[in-house]
Amino acid sequence: MIARRRFLAACGSCLLSLSLPWPARSAEPAPDWNEIKRVIAAQRAALVAGDADRAFAFASPGIRAQFGAAANFLAMVRSGYAALLAARHVEFLEGAVIEGNVIQPLRLIMPDDEVLVALYSMQQQPDRSWRILGCAIAPSTVRAT
């Protein structure tokens, strides 16, 4: 729970920094946004299908260590991130690198037309693959029609 609160606080500061001037670009290669979106979409599909093992495989090593087992991870998602499962429509927004953190937003349109944004923090692995480091769900000022 403490790790989740720290992550939510970090996402809050990421949101705040979106309104600040962009820092100078680093020598880091640009993230592969298509691959990042593929990973997020595949994990969400696995979550919706109830495939805990497949969904857990897309989590970063730190998240996997924190939850220990795929069933624990799925239970956490169902209790704390139900909006990811209940959304009637999802749409990727433009990703950003903020202070070295790769953030991929996903717009969630709920059955009642409420709009939320899932902010995925991504981590590139030594083999260059991408894994999900965390997710925070925030309200949006947009309303679906």
Contacts in CASP RR format, 6 or more apart in sequence:
PFRMAT RR
TARGET T0000
AUTHOR 0000-0000-0000
METHOD contacts of the structure
MODEL  1
MIARRRFLAACGSCLLSLSLPWPARSAEPAPDWNEIKRVIAAQRAALVAG
DADRAFAFASPGIRAQFGAAANFLAMVRSGYAALLAARHVEFLEGAVIEG
NVIQPLRLIMPDDEVLVALYSMQQQPDRSWRILGCAIAPSTVRAT
3 66 0 8 1.000
7 121 0 8 1.000
7 134 0 8 1.000
7 136 0 8 1.000
8 136 0 8 1.000
10 101 0 8 1.000
10 121 0 8 1.000
11 103 0 8 1.000
11 119 0 8 1.000
11 121 0 8 1.000
11 136 0 8 1.000
11 138 0 8 1.000
12 136 0 8 1.000
14 98 0 8 1.000
14 99 0 8 1.000
14 101 0 8 1.000
14 103 0 8 1.000
14 119 0 8 1.000
14 121 0 8 1.000
15 119 0 8 1.000
15 138 0 8 1.000
17 98 0 8 1.000
17 99 0 8 1.000
18 96 0 8 1.000
18 98 0 8 1.000
23 99 0 8 1.000
26 100 0 8 1.000
28 97 0 8 1.000
28 100 0 8 1.000
30 97 0 8 1.000
31 97 0 8 1.000
31 102 0 8 1.000
31 122 0 8 1.000
31 124 0 8 1.000
31 130 0 8 1.000
32 130 0 8 1.000
33 95 0 8 1.000
33 104 0 8 1.000
35 129 0 8 1.000
35 130 0 8 1.000
36 102 0 8 1.000
36 104 0 8 1.000
36 120 0 8 1.000
36 122 0 8 1.000
36 130 0 8 1.000
37 92 0 8 1.000
37 104 0 8 1.000
39 58 0 8 1.000
39 122 0 8 1.000
39 130 0 8 1.000
39 131 0 8 1.000
39 132 0 8 1.000
40 58 0 8 1.000
40 92 0 8 1.000
40 104 0 8 1.000
40 106 0 8 1.000
40 120 0 8 1.000
40 132 0 8 1.000
42 54 0 8 1.000
42 58 0 8 1.000
43 54 0 8 1.000
43 55 0 8 1.000
43 58 0 8 1.000
43 59 0 8 1.000
43 132 0 8 1.000
44 84 0 8 1.000
44 90 0 8 1.000
44 106 0 8 1.000
46 52 0 8 1.000
46 54 0 8 1.000
46 55 0 8 1.000
46 58 0 8 1.000
47 55 0 8 1.000
47 74 0 8 1.000
47 77 0 8 1.000
47 84 0 8 1.000
47 85 0 8 1.000
48 85 0 8 1.000
50 74 0 8 1.000
52 70 0 8 1.000
52 71 0 8 1.000
52 73 0 8 1.000
52 74 0 8 1.000
53 70 0 8 1.000
55 70 0 8 1.000
55 73 0 8 1.000
55 74 0 8 1.000
55 77 0 8 1.000
56 64 0 8 1.000
56 67 0 8 1.000
56 69 0 8 1.000
56 70 0 8 1.000
56 73 0 8 1.000
56 74 0 8 1.000
58 131 0 8 1.000
58 132 0 8 1.000
59 67 0 8 1.000
59 73 0 8 1.000
59 131 0 8 1.000
59 132 0 8 1.000
59 134 0 8 1.000
60 123 0 8 1.000
60 125 0 8 1.000
60 131 0 8 1.000
60 132 0 8 1.000
60 133 0 8 1.000
60 134 0 8 1.000
61 125 0 8 1.000
61 131 0 8 1.000
62 133 0 8 1.000
63 73 0 8 1.000
63 131 0 8 1.000
63 132 0 8 1.000
63 133 0 8 1.000
63 134 0 8 1.000
64 73 0 8 1.000
67 73 0 8 1.000
67 76 0 8 1.000
77 84 0 8 1.000
77 85 0 8 1.000
78 85 0 8 1.000
81 118 0 8 1.000
81 135 0 8 1.000
81 137 0 8 1.000
83 108 0 8 1.000
83 110 0 8 1.000
83 116 0 8 1.000
83 118 0 8 1.000
83 137 0 8 1.000
84 108 0 8 1.000
84 118 0 8 1.000
84 135 0 8 1.000
84 137 0 8 1.000
86 110 0 8 1.000
86 111 0 8 1.000
87 108 0 8 1.000
87 109 0 8 1.000
87 110 0 8 1.000
87 116 0 8 1.000
88 109 0 8 1.000
88 110 0 8 1.000
88 111 0 8 1.000
89 108 0 8 1.000
89 109 0 8 1.000
89 144 0 8 1.000
90 106 0 8 1.000
90 107 0 8 1.000
90 108 0 8 1.000
90 109 0 8 1.000
91 106 0 8 1.000
91 107 0 8 1.000
91 109 0 8 1.000
92 104 0 8 1.000
92 105 0 8 1.000
92 106 0 8 1.000
92 107 0 8 1.000
93 105 0 8 1.000
93 106 0 8 1.000
93 107 0 8 1.000
93 117 0 8 1.000
94 105 0 8 1.000
95 102 0 8 1.000
95 103 0 8 1.000
95 104 0 8 1.000
95 105 0 8 1.000
96 103 0 8 1.000
97 103 0 8 1.000
101 121 0 8 1.000
102 121 0 8 1.000
102 122 0 8 1.000
102 123 0 8 1.000
102 124 0 8 1.000
103 119 0 8 1.000
103 120 0 8 1.000
103 121 0 8 1.000
103 122 0 8 1.000
104 119 0 8 1.000
104 120 0 8 1.000
104 122 0 8 1.000
105 117 0 8 1.000
105 118 0 8 1.000
105 119 0 8 1.000
105 120 0 8 1.000
106 117 0 8 1.000
106 118 0 8 1.000
106 120 0 8 1.000
107 115 0 8 1.000
107 116 0 8 1.000
107 117 0 8 1.000
107 140 0 8 1.000
107 142 0 8 1.000
108 115 0 8 1.000
108 116 0 8 1.000
108 117 0 8 1.000
108 118 0 8 1.000
108 137 0 8 1.000
109 115 0 8 1.000
109 144 0 8 1.000
110 116 0 8 1.000
113 143 0 8 1.000
113 144 0 8 1.000
113 145 0 8 1.000
114 139 0 8 1.000
114 143 0 8 1.000
114 144 0 8 1.000
115 139 0 8 1.000
115 140 0 8 1.000
115 142 0 8 1.000
115 143 0 8 1.000
115 144 0 8 1.000
116 137 0 8 1.000
116 138 0 8 1.000
116 139 0 8 1.000
116 140 0 8 1.000
117 137 0 8 1.000
117 138 0 8 1.000
117 139 0 8 1.000
117 140 0 8 1.000
118 135 0 8 1.000
118 136 0 8 1.000
118 137 0 8 1.000
119 135 0 8 1.000
119 136 0 8 1.000
119 137 0 8 1.000
119 138 0 8 1.000
120 132 0 8 1.000
120 134 0 8 1.000
120 135 0 8 1.000
121 132 0 8 1.000
121 133 0 8 1.000
121 134 0 8 1.000
121 135 0 8 1.000
121 136 0 8 1.000
122 130 0 8 1.000
122 131 0 8 1.000
122 132 0 8 1.000
122 133 0 8 1.000
123 130 0 8 1.000
123 131 0 8 1.000
123 132 0 8 1.000
123 133 0 8 1.000
124 130 0 8 1.000
125 131 0 8 1.000
END
